[in-house]
Amino acid sequence: MLKKQKIITLISVIIILIVAVFLFLQIKEEQRDKKLNLGQTEKKQDGDTENVNSQINPVLIKDKKDSDQDGLSDDKEKKFGSNPNSVDSDSDGLFDHAEINIFKTDPNNPDTDSDGYSDGDEVKTGHNPNGEGELKK
């Protein structure tokens, strides 16, 4: 009987640990998603910031396949070598559409100007992801 209680207790502890790890991973994923979707801002002339990725309107692409719905057709993504199934091929925090059409950065290189800061971080802080200086509007 005592052996059976130990086994039940051990199984209960394992289940609790699995649930805790699952919840931890869910929270981390939500934090990552918030950082990607809400944290990328663009400096306006008046000093206010605006979500860069919100400028993307996938509806503008008519009669073209856009698997990841990032505002770039799959054909255009193939032309630039970006992943048509990922909104952010290089995981720098800027959607491929924003990199190609707004900032003219490389959607396959998280640090286009090789200065040690990701393109997304530079845009977020108002710096030029293509070289020195501030982001020009």
N, C-alpha and C positions, 0 to 999 in steps of 0.2 A: 504494500500500500504506500509506504514512504517513497519507494522508487517511482511509483506512478505519479505522485505529487511533484517530484523533482522534474520529471519529464514534462509535465503540464506547465510548470513554472518556466522551464527553459524554452518551450515552444512559445509561451506568452511573451517572454522577453524578446525573442527573435522577431515575432510579429510586430511588437512595438518599435523595435529598431528599424525594421523595413518601412513602416509607416512614417517614422521620423525622417529617414533619408529621403523618401518620396516627397514629403512636404518641403523639406529643405531645397530639393532640386526644383520644385514648382516655384518657390519664392525667388530663387536665383534666376529662373527663366523669365519671370514677370519683371524683375529688376532690369534684366538685359533688354527686354522688349521696351520698357519705358525709356531706357537710355537711348535706344535706337530711334524710337518714334517721337519722343517728346523732347529729347535733349539736344537735337541738332537745330541750331538756330542760325539765322543770318542777320547781320547788322544792317539796319536801315539807316538812311541819312540822318534821321532825327534821334538816333541813339537807341530806339526800340529794337527789339528782336522779333524775328518771325520764324516759324518752323519751316525749314528749307524743304523738307520732304512733303509738306502739305501743298506745295506748288504743283505737284504732279497730278495730272488728270488723265487716268487711263482711258476715259471715255473719248478722248480726242483721237485715239487710234481707231479708225474705222476700217473694217474689212482686213485687218491685219491681226495675226495671232500674237498675243502677249501672255505667255504662259504664267509669268510671275506677277502680272498686272502692276508693273512698276512704271508704266508710261512709255516704255520702249518696246517696239515690236520685236519678236524673236529674230526676224531678219536683221534688224539693226544691231541687236545684241551679238549676233554671230559676226557681223561686220567688224565690231569693236573687240571681239573675242571675250565678251562677258558672258556670264551664265544666264541663259534665258529662263532658268527655273529659280533664280535667286534675285531678290530686289537689290541686294548689296553684294556683288560678286567678290569684292575684296574685304568685306567686313570692317570697313573703316567708319561706318555710321552715316554715310551718304548713299542714297539710292543711286543706282547706275544712271537713271534718267538725269538726276541732278548733276552727277559727275560729267556726263557727256554734254548735256544741253545748257547747263547753267554755269558751272565752274570750269569746264574744259579741262578736267583732270582725268587721269587714267583709271577707269573702273576696275582694273585688274591689279593696281598697285595702291596699297593703303596709304602710302606716303609719296605722292607724285613728285614732290620737289626734294625728297631724300634729306629732309632737315631733322628727322627724328620725331616729328609730330604727325599723327595721322591726318589725312585730309579732313575728316569729320571734326576732329578736335580743333584744327585751324579755323574752319568755318565757324564752329561754335563760339570761338573766342574772337572772331572778327579779323583773323589773319588770312593772308593770301596762301592758298594751298598749292600755288604754282611757283612760289618764290618768296622773296623778301617783301615785307611791307604789310599794310592792312588790306583787307578785302575791299575791292572797289565795286561799287554798285552801278 
